[in-house]
Amino acid sequence: MRTAVISFTENGRALSERIAENATFIDCARFCFHRHSDASAISFTDIIELVSDIFLRYDGLIFICACGIAVRSVAPHISSKTTDPAVVVIDDCGRFVIPVLSGHIGGANELAMRLAGLIGAQSVITTATDTGGHFSPDSFAKANDLIITDMTAAKAVASAVLDGERIGFVSDHAFINMPDDISPGTGTRTGICVGNGDTKPFPVTLRLVPRNVVLGIGCKRGTECDTIERAVAAALKTAGIEMERVCGIATIDLKKDEKGLLGFCKNHDLELDTFSADELMSADGEFSSSEFVRSVTGADNVCERSAVILSGGELVMHKTSSDGVTVAAAEKKLILDFERRRL
């Protein structure tokens, strides 16, 4: 989680330095008020200008100050709980850590609890599902990398949980540690369905779609990013796979510096993983084979083999070719864990 730590006082500066040095669960950038800054921090003079500049550039904002300052600073930029960064406030003495925005999807609640443990403070969690020790569909989706398709349905499920209503659960994937709030199977008014289809087995159905698709991509040397974008979009459309479900990109190590491919990954905030020809040829499965590709790269297939290796799963889209770009997709096997926590 890319996180900005913002402080105003000398106490705050010291605390921000302590967090940056010890919070291994976040990637910190420190911003200190110019009167209380140091060589490893970026100084600022106007908090309104600073927040306006960084609000959407970071996954989380940690304010070391009064809650009112933080709230007034972020208020003009708040848009949606699905896109707003996590916002956490720590008092100047480091006694309390308070998540104030994007507690579940943004991870502010989990961030607050981890920070509190790090600095010996008390986390102050106010979301109803957490204070009551109940299941939160937002947190479950976040922790298991599931896409919430309908926020209205998510709110309905959360409300039903708080009202003591039984929640049904059906899934295309294995799951563990199911809480008492949830019952496997249908037969309830409200329920959760995890899978890739569009079925709605409950009168009120929250569909959660796994972000577990890995793309294997091969391309000619010098292929432009736009060309790769078009080829991938066309292949996914034909296969009925949403780009939002893609969690990783794989290719051969010969392409690790390919500008067009790196640009594609950057556009979609995805990592590029590469494998040697020998590693690709060791992949288990049945793959299309090209002697020409083997003569150039040492592997008879780049896209299918790399997708399978990175995913550890099976192909859900075989090799497709367009404008010198080959694309394949494989799906990671999932075990959903109701007790998993993630920033």
One Martini backbone bead per residue (centre of mass of N, CA, C, O) as a GRO file, in nm:
protein
  343
    1MET     BB    1   0.090   0.040   0.028
    2ARG     BB    2   0.062   0.362  -0.070
    3THR     BB    3   0.183   0.606   0.173
    4ALA     BB    4   0.090   0.903   0.338
    5VAL     BB    5   0.271   1.100   0.581
    6ILE     BB    6   0.123   1.354   0.790
    7SER     BB    7   0.273   1.645   0.943
    8PHE     BB    8   0.314   1.937   1.193
    9THR     BB    9   0.497   1.846   1.423
   10GLU     BB   10   0.749   1.724   1.611
   11ASN     BB   11   0.601   1.478   1.707
   12GLY     BB   12   0.498   1.398   1.426
   13ARG     BB   13   0.767   1.365   1.289
   14ALA     BB   14   0.876   1.137   1.471
   15LEU     BB   15   0.641   0.943   1.413
   16SER     BB   16   0.675   0.926   1.105
   17GLU     BB   17   0.959   0.808   1.119
   18ARG     BB   18   0.884   0.551   1.274
   19ILE     BB   19   0.690   0.441   1.065
   20ALA     BB   20   0.879   0.432   0.817
   21GLU     BB   21   1.092   0.233   0.962
   22ASN     BB   22   0.858  -0.006   1.068
   23ALA     BB   23   0.634  -0.018   0.831
   24THR     BB   24   0.634  -0.297   0.627
   25PHE     BB   25   0.316  -0.279   0.516
   26ILE     BB   26   0.429  -0.007   0.390
   27ASP     BB   27   0.472   0.267   0.154
   28CYS     BB   28   0.650   0.548   0.239
   29ALA     BB   29   0.558   0.901   0.251
   30ARG     BB   30   0.683   1.207   0.369
   31PHE     BB   31   0.496   1.490   0.524
   32CYS     BB   32   0.615   1.810   0.636
   33PHE     BB   33   0.603   2.073   0.801
   34HIS     BB   34   0.840   2.317   0.752
   35ARG     BB   35   0.903   2.357   1.072
   36HIS     BB   36   0.885   2.011   1.081
   37SER     BB   37   1.150   1.882   0.933
   38ASP     BB   38   1.346   1.673   0.702
   39ALA     BB   39   1.555   1.509   0.477
   40SER     BB   40   1.327   1.258   0.436
   41ALA     BB   41   1.125   1.488   0.372
   42ILE     BB   42   0.841   1.661   0.262
   43SER     BB   43   0.770   1.984   0.241
   44PHE     BB   44   0.505   2.204   0.369
   45THR     BB   45   0.252   2.486   0.380
   46ASP     BB   46  -0.020   2.356   0.237
   47ILE     BB   47  -0.265   2.127   0.295
   48ILE     BB   48  -0.463   2.168   0.064
   49GLU     BB   49  -0.259   2.140  -0.167
   50LEU     BB   50  -0.145   1.867  -0.094
   51VAL     BB   51  -0.406   1.694  -0.104
   52SER     BB   52  -0.481   1.768  -0.394
   53ASP     BB   53  -0.219   1.624  -0.510
   54ILE     BB   54  -0.232   1.320  -0.339
   55PHE     BB   55  -0.506   1.169  -0.305
   56LEU     BB   56  -0.480   0.979  -0.588
   57ARG     BB   57  -0.163   0.871  -0.539
   58TYR     BB   58  -0.275   0.713  -0.288
   59ASP     BB   59  -0.394   0.451  -0.081
   60GLY     BB   60  -0.289   0.628   0.172
   61LEU     BB   61  -0.367   0.842   0.463
   62ILE     BB   62  -0.161   0.981   0.725
   63PHE     BB   63  -0.260   1.164   1.002
   64ILE     BB   64  -0.082   1.389   1.232
   65CYS     BB   65  -0.362   1.499   1.403
   66ALA     BB   66  -0.642   1.643   1.389
   67CYS     BB   67  -0.938   1.547   1.261
   68GLY     BB   68  -1.036   1.816   1.139
   69ILE     BB   69  -0.804   1.859   0.943
   70ALA     BB   70  -0.843   1.604   0.776
   71VAL     BB   71  -1.139   1.639   0.691
   72ARG     BB   72  -1.107   1.920   0.548
   73SER     BB   73  -0.891   1.819   0.341
   74VAL     BB   74  -1.066   1.571   0.202
   75ALA     BB   75  -1.363   1.652   0.140
   76PRO     BB   76  -1.339   1.766  -0.168
   77HIS     BB   77  -1.238   1.450  -0.270
   78ILE     BB   78  -1.476   1.288  -0.218
   79SER     BB   79  -1.648   1.007  -0.390
   80SER     BB   80  -1.580   0.681  -0.323
   81LYS     BB   81  -1.549   0.376  -0.160
   82THR     BB   82  -1.405   0.242  -0.426
   83THR     BB   83  -1.168   0.497  -0.459
   84ASP     BB   84  -1.091   0.589  -0.199
   85PRO     BB   85  -0.871   0.637   0.025
   86ALA     BB   86  -0.720   0.574   0.300
   87VAL     BB   87  -0.805   0.726   0.624
   88VAL     BB   88  -0.582   0.827   0.889
   89VAL     BB   89  -0.571   0.911   1.244
   90ILE     BB   90  -0.319   1.064   1.456
   91ASP     BB   91  -0.221   1.165   1.732
   92ASP     BB   92   0.046   1.351   1.852
   93CYS     BB   93   0.097   1.120   2.092
   94GLY     BB   94   0.014   0.823   1.995
   95ARG     BB   95  -0.276   0.691   2.120
   96PHE     BB   96  -0.455   0.721   1.851
   97VAL     BB   97  -0.631   0.527   1.588
   98ILE     BB   98  -0.826   0.665   1.307
   99PRO     BB   99  -1.064   0.571   1.093
  100VAL     BB  100  -1.237   0.790   0.833
  101LEU     BB  101  -1.178   0.630   0.550
  102SER     BB  102  -1.213   0.343   0.399
  103GLY     BB  103  -1.228   0.089   0.597
  104HIS     BB  104  -1.260  -0.157   0.396
  105ILE     BB  105  -1.176  -0.127   0.093
  106GLY     BB  106  -0.925   0.065   0.167
  107GLY     BB  107  -0.809  -0.036   0.470
  108ALA     BB  108  -0.824   0.147   0.734
  109ASN     BB  109  -0.876  -0.051   0.963
  110GLU     BB  110  -0.626  -0.228   0.927
  111LEU     BB  111  -0.421   0.000   0.939
  112ALA     BB  112  -0.491   0.097   1.225
  113MET     BB  113  -0.424  -0.169   1.374
  114ARG     BB  114  -0.127  -0.188   1.285
  115LEU     BB  115  -0.034   0.085   1.391
  116ALA     BB  116  -0.110   0.042   1.683
  117GLY     BB  117   0.082  -0.200   1.727
  118LEU     BB  118   0.345  -0.044   1.654
  119ILE     BB  119   0.297   0.224   1.869
  120GLY     BB  120   0.102   0.161   2.118
  121ALA     BB  121  -0.202   0.193   2.046
  122GLN     BB  122  -0.545   0.288   1.992
  123SER     BB  123  -0.794   0.166   1.817
  124VAL     BB  124  -1.078   0.336   1.638
  125ILE     BB  125  -1.362   0.157   1.572
  126THR     BB  126  -1.697   0.231   1.403
  127THR     BB  127  -1.791   0.005   1.250
  128ALA     BB  128  -2.049  -0.207   1.298
  129THR     BB  129  -1.930  -0.488   1.221
  130ASP     BB  130  -1.673  -0.460   1.398
  131THR     BB  131  -1.793  -0.390   1.682
  132GLY     BB  132  -1.980  -0.668   1.659
  133GLY     BB  133  -1.826  -0.907   1.507
  134HIS     BB  134  -1.899  -0.901   1.200
  135PHE     BB  135  -1.966  -0.953   0.888
  136SER     BB  136  -1.789  -0.818   0.593
  137PRO     BB  137  -1.816  -0.785   0.259
  138ASP     BB  138  -1.593  -0.581   0.201
  139SER     BB  139  -1.358  -0.724   0.349
  140PHE     BB  140  -1.378  -0.995   0.205
  141ALA     BB  141  -1.325  -0.888  -0.079
  142LYS     BB  142  -1.056  -0.751  -0.029
  143ALA     BB  143  -0.893  -1.000   0.090
  144ASN     BB  144  -0.987  -1.189  -0.186
  145ASP     BB  145  -0.999  -1.036  -0.454
  146LEU     BB  146  -1.296  -0.906  -0.498
  147ILE     BB  147  -1.557  -0.801  -0.699
  148ILE     BB  148  -1.788  -0.551  -0.664
  149THR     BB  149  -2.092  -0.523  -0.851
  150ASP     BB  150  -2.285  -0.416  -0.592
  151MET     BB  151  -2.329  -0.179  -0.352
  152THR     BB  152  -2.625  -0.220  -0.273
  153ALA     BB  153  -2.596  -0.521  -0.201
  154ALA     BB  154  -2.376  -0.484   0.011
  155LYS     BB  155  -2.550  -0.316   0.205
  156ALA     BB  156  -2.773  -0.529   0.241
  157VAL     BB  157  -2.596  -0.743   0.371
  158ALA     BB  158  -2.491  -0.577   0.610
  159SER     BB  159  -2.773  -0.515   0.727
  160ALA     BB  160  -2.860  -0.810   0.770
  161VAL     BB  161  -2.641  -0.882   0.970
  162LEU     BB  162  -2.720  -0.663   1.187
  163ASP     BB  163  -3.025  -0.797   1.199
  164GLY     BB  164  -2.972  -1.125   1.209
  165GLU     BB  165  -2.955  -1.234   0.932
  166ARG     BB  166  -2.934  -1.482   0.715
  167ILE     BB  167  -2.655  -1.581   0.505
  168GLY     BB  168  -2.584  -1.678   0.200
  169PHE     BB  169  -2.361  -1.928   0.015
  170VAL     BB  170  -2.195  -1.926  -0.303
  171SER     BB  171  -1.933  -2.120  -0.487
  172ASP     BB  172  -1.668  -2.191  -0.724
  173HIS     BB  173  -1.499  -2.191  -0.457
  174ALA     BB  174  -1.315  -2.251  -0.211
  175PHE     BB  175  -1.363  -2.259   0.158
  176ILE     BB  176  -1.289  -2.093   0.478
  177ASN     BB  177  -1.391  -1.982   0.782
  178MET     BB  178  -1.690  -1.967   0.841
  179PRO     BB  179  -1.917  -1.778   0.976
  180ASP     BB  180  -2.212  -1.752   1.158
  181ASP     BB  181  -2.356  -1.549   0.951
  182ILE     BB  182  -2.309  -1.795   0.755
  183SER     BB  183  -2.460  -2.001   0.487
  184PRO     BB  184  -2.453  -2.264   0.302
  185GLY     BB  185  -2.634  -2.187   0.039
  186THR     BB  186  -2.960  -2.162  -0.004
  187GLY     BB  187  -3.281  -2.011   0.123
  188THR     BB  188  -3.230  -1.710   0.133
  189ARG     BB  189  -3.278  -1.378   0.086
  190THR     BB  190  -2.970  -1.335   0.144
  191GLY     BB  191  -2.664  -1.326  -0.068
  192ILE     BB  192  -2.364  -1.492  -0.187
  193CYS     BB  193  -2.182  -1.483  -0.508
  194VAL     BB  194  -1.903  -1.672  -0.629
  195GLY     BB  195  -1.810  -1.569  -0.961
  196ASN     BB  196  -1.844  -1.536  -1.327
  197GLY     BB  197  -2.128  -1.515  -1.338
  198ASP     BB  198  -2.496  -1.392  -1.347
  199THR     BB  199  -2.616  -1.523  -1.116
  200LYS     BB  200  -2.923  -1.518  -0.885
  201PRO     BB  201  -2.996  -1.716  -0.599
  202PHE     BB  202  -3.113  -1.452  -0.472
  203PRO     BB  203  -3.315  -1.196  -0.417
  204VAL     BB  204  -3.044  -1.093  -0.268
  205THR     BB  205  -2.749  -1.039  -0.465
  206LEU     BB  206  -2.401  -1.077  -0.414
  207ARG     BB  207  -2.159  -1.028  -0.652
  208LEU     BB  208  -1.841  -1.197  -0.671
  209VAL     BB  209  -1.538  -1.135  -0.851
  210PRO     BB  210  -1.256  -1.269  -0.945
  211ARG     BB  211  -0.906  -1.165  -0.933
  212ASN     BB  212  -0.755  -1.442  -1.133
  213VAL     BB  213  -0.623  -1.335  -1.402
  214VAL     BB  214  -0.377  -1.442  -1.638
  215LEU     BB  215  -0.159  -1.295  -1.869
  216GLY     BB  216  -0.025  -1.396  -2.176
  217ILE     BB  217   0.245  -1.231  -2.360
  218GLY     BB  218   0.321  -1.174  -2.702
  219CYS     BB  219   0.579  -1.004  -2.910
  220LYS     BB  220   0.711  -0.794  -3.108
  221ARG     BB  221   0.956  -0.603  -3.161
  222GLY     BB  222   0.828  -0.276  -3.094
  223THR     BB  223   0.556  -0.286  -2.983
  224GLU     BB  224   0.294  -0.106  -2.923
  225CYS     BB  225   0.081  -0.033  -2.675
  226ASP     BB  226  -0.181   0.003  -2.842
  227THR     BB  227  -0.164  -0.275  -2.976
  228ILE     BB  228  -0.189  -0.437  -2.715
  229GLU     BB  229  -0.454  -0.325  -2.619
  230ARG     BB  230  -0.625  -0.424  -2.861
  231ALA     BB  231  -0.560  -0.726  -2.844
  232VAL     BB  232  -0.662  -0.774  -2.555
  233ALA     BB  233  -0.949  -0.666  -2.581
  234ALA     BB  234  -1.039  -0.862  -2.804
  235ALA     BB  235  -0.981  -1.129  -2.657
  236LEU     BB  236  -1.158  -1.079  -2.404
  237LYS     BB  237  -1.426  -1.034  -2.546
  238THR     BB  238  -1.445  -1.315  -2.678
  239ALA     BB  239  -1.412  -1.465  -2.383
  240GLY     BB  240  -1.561  -1.298  -2.148
  241ILE     BB  241  -1.333  -1.104  -2.016
  242GLU     BB  242  -1.250  -0.891  -1.775
  243MET     BB  243  -0.999  -0.672  -1.707
  244GLU     BB  244  -1.057  -0.654  -1.395
  245ARG     BB  245  -0.960  -0.967  -1.349
  246VAL     BB  246  -0.673  -0.887  -1.378
  247CYS     BB  247  -0.350  -0.972  -1.191
  248GLY     BB  248  -0.149  -1.052  -1.440
  249ILE     BB  249   0.173  -1.062  -1.620
  250ALA     BB  250   0.320  -1.267  -1.886
  251THR     BB  251   0.656  -1.370  -2.000
  252ILE     BB  252   0.945  -1.351  -2.153
  253ASP     BB  253   1.266  -1.240  -2.076
  254LEU     BB  254   1.311  -1.097  -2.357
  255LYS     BB  255   1.057  -0.882  -2.261
  256LYS     BB  256   1.137  -0.705  -2.001
  257ASP     BB  257   1.202  -0.424  -2.199
  258GLU     BB  258   0.932  -0.381  -2.329
  259LYS     BB  259   0.770  -0.092  -2.372
  260GLY     BB  260   0.479  -0.169  -2.450
  261LEU     BB  261   0.438  -0.374  -2.216
  262LEU     BB  262   0.506  -0.183  -1.982
  263GLY     BB  263   0.284   0.021  -2.052
  264PHE     BB  264   0.047  -0.167  -2.011
  265CYS     BB  265   0.101  -0.229  -1.714
  266LYS     BB  266   0.087   0.063  -1.614
  267ASN     BB  267  -0.207   0.126  -1.707
  268HIS     BB  268  -0.302  -0.139  -1.503
  269ASP     BB  269  -0.137  -0.191  -1.248
  270LEU     BB  270   0.088  -0.417  -1.337
  271GLU     BB  271   0.283  -0.687  -1.328
  272LEU     BB  272   0.588  -0.820  -1.470
  273ASP     BB  273   0.642  -1.155  -1.555
  274THR     BB  274   0.929  -1.368  -1.607
  275PHE     BB  275   1.060  -1.630  -1.833
  276SER     BB  276   1.232  -1.872  -1.936
  277ALA     BB  277   1.249  -2.104  -2.175
  278ASP     BB  278   1.283  -2.344  -1.982
  279GLU     BB  279   1.044  -2.277  -1.801
  280LEU     BB  280   0.827  -2.288  -2.019
  281MET     BB  281   0.890  -2.591  -2.111
  282SER     BB  282   0.803  -2.703  -1.810
  283ALA     BB  283   0.519  -2.682  -1.856
  284ASP     BB  284   0.207  -2.801  -1.784
  285GLY     BB  285   0.050  -2.921  -2.077
  286GLU     BB  286  -0.146  -2.810  -2.354
  287PHE     BB  287   0.011  -2.660  -2.642
  288SER     BB  288   0.076  -2.457  -2.866
  289SER     BB  289   0.294  -2.478  -3.165
  290SER     BB  290   0.607  -2.301  -3.267
  291GLU     BB  291   0.892  -2.309  -3.453
  292PHE     BB  292   0.946  -2.011  -3.485
  293VAL     BB  293   0.937  -1.932  -3.187
  294ARG     BB  294   1.162  -2.128  -3.103
  295SER     BB  295   1.390  -1.999  -3.285
  296VAL     BB  296   1.373  -1.717  -3.128
  297THR     BB  297   1.322  -1.808  -2.798
  298GLY     BB  298   1.313  -2.141  -2.715
  299ALA     BB  299   0.996  -2.137  -2.733
  300ASP     BB  300   0.683  -2.258  -2.863
  301ASN     BB  301   0.542  -2.083  -2.621
  302VAL     BB  302   0.444  -1.796  -2.439
  303CYS     BB  303   0.152  -1.724  -2.343
  304GLU     BB  304   0.048  -1.995  -2.226
  305ARG     BB  305   0.286  -2.076  -2.044
  306SER     BB  306   0.307  -1.817  -1.870
  307ALA     BB  307   0.020  -1.821  -1.756
  308VAL     BB  308   0.039  -2.096  -1.611
  309ILE     BB  309   0.280  -2.044  -1.427
  310LEU     BB  310   0.177  -1.789  -1.274
  311SER     BB  311  -0.106  -1.915  -1.183
  312GLY     BB  312  -0.124  -2.240  -1.138
  313GLY     BB  313  -0.326  -2.313  -1.365
  314GLU     BB  314  -0.568  -2.277  -1.618
  315LEU     BB  315  -0.686  -2.244  -1.918
  316VAL     BB  316  -0.939  -1.994  -2.057
  317MET     BB  317  -0.740  -1.889  -2.296
  318HIS     BB  318  -0.623  -1.923  -2.585
  319LYS     BB  319  -0.443  -1.849  -2.836
  320THR     BB  320  -0.417  -1.517  -2.966
  321SER     BB  321  -0.401  -1.319  -3.275
  322SER     BB  322  -0.268  -0.969  -3.318
  323ASP     BB  323  -0.051  -0.767  -3.458
  324GLY     BB  324   0.189  -0.948  -3.319
  325VAL     BB  325  -0.008  -1.054  -3.086
  326THR     BB  326  -0.017  -1.267  -2.801
  327VAL     BB  327  -0.295  -1.428  -2.619
  328ALA     BB  328  -0.348  -1.548  -2.282
  329ALA     BB  329  -0.543  -1.737  -2.027
  330ALA     BB  330  -0.538  -1.780  -1.669
  331GLU     BB  331  -0.648  -1.947  -1.364
  332LYS     BB  332  -0.657  -1.911  -1.043
  333LYS     BB  333  -0.658  -2.078  -0.761
  334LEU     BB  334  -0.903  -2.079  -0.496
  335ILE     BB  335  -0.911  -1.984  -0.138
  336LEU     BB  336  -1.140  -1.881   0.065
  337ASP     BB  337  -1.102  -1.643   0.347
  338PHE     BB  338  -1.278  -1.514   0.617
  339GLU     BB  339  -0.993  -1.436   0.789
  340ARG     BB  340  -0.877  -1.256   0.597
  341ARG     BB  341  -0.620  -0.996   0.574
  342ARG     BB  342  -0.602  -0.669   0.398
  343LEU     BB  343  -0.471  -0.366   0.260
   0.00000   0.00000   0.00000
